[in-house]
Amino acid sequence: MRILVTNDDGIQSPGITALAQALAAIGEVWVVAPDRERTAVAHAVTLHKPLRVHRVAPRTYTVNGTPVDCVNLALLKVMPKPPAIVVSGINKGVNLGDDVMYSGTVSAAMEGTILGVPSLAVSQEGQGAFRFNIGATYAARVARLVLEQGLPEETLLNVNIPDRASAKIRGVRITCLSRRRFHNPIIEKLDPHGRTYYWIAGKRISWSRSKDADHEAVEEGYVSITPIRLDSTHHEVVDQFRAWEQVVAGRGCHVPISKSNRRSTKQVGK
């Protein structure tokens, strides 16, 4: 049974080493990972420069590209046969709520799902030091279940492990994605020449979507497992927008937007 391991922190990250070692007890592990850190590249694909694959050890390769590039090359070129599962991680830091939209770790698992392979992303809470051995233990348990029971079509799992000793982890929760808010998300500064530059940073100050929220589970000491679908269509409101078809096509009258459906622009920048 072949297992593909990748990440966005790069081949040198101790997180991917711990993950590969734990999964070796389940099957034949192949590692195809970026040759350097590629954090927060989301679902980027390299189109404007050549990609190169280097073998650094048996069944271990680096790619001068993104996590999504790594999954594509692994499944379509590097591995002799497709893997039974793709496991991405272990990421340095959690990927909760809206973070999944930016995460290279989650995007690698998403690409595996797009290519028809059951996939999961694993992230470990921490600051400076990370308990990757604990994260790897939980990752292997989830991987075993996925291999035994499969996943629903077009679904991947996002797993986050709290920064606690094994004995202090309270359990596991199946969760939903949260929404996060930042204070001062863009920091403006001046360089020594008096020119303005910016850092996209900020401090997370609040969360919403509290029902079964992933951030809440991790804060309370639980491992969070969130099923994520590839289809992000808001199916419940599709019929509501049918009236727009004729208007946008130039064959109908203006359709007023009710206050209940109007989204306030005041949320921008929060």
Secondary structure, 3 states (H helix, E strand, C coil): CEEEEECCCCCCCHHHHHHHHHHCCCCEEEEEEECCCCCCCCCCCCCCCCCCEEEEECCEEEECCCHHHHHHHHHHHHCCCCCCEEEEEEEECCCCHHHHHCCHHHHHHHHHHHCCCCEEEEEECECCCECHHHHHHHHHHHHHHHHHHCCCCCEEEEEEECCCCHHHCCEEEECECCEEEEECCEEEEECCCCCEEEEECCEEEEEECCCCEHHHHHHCCEEEEEEEECCCCCHHHCHHHCCHHHHHCCCCCCCCCCCCCCCCHHHCCC
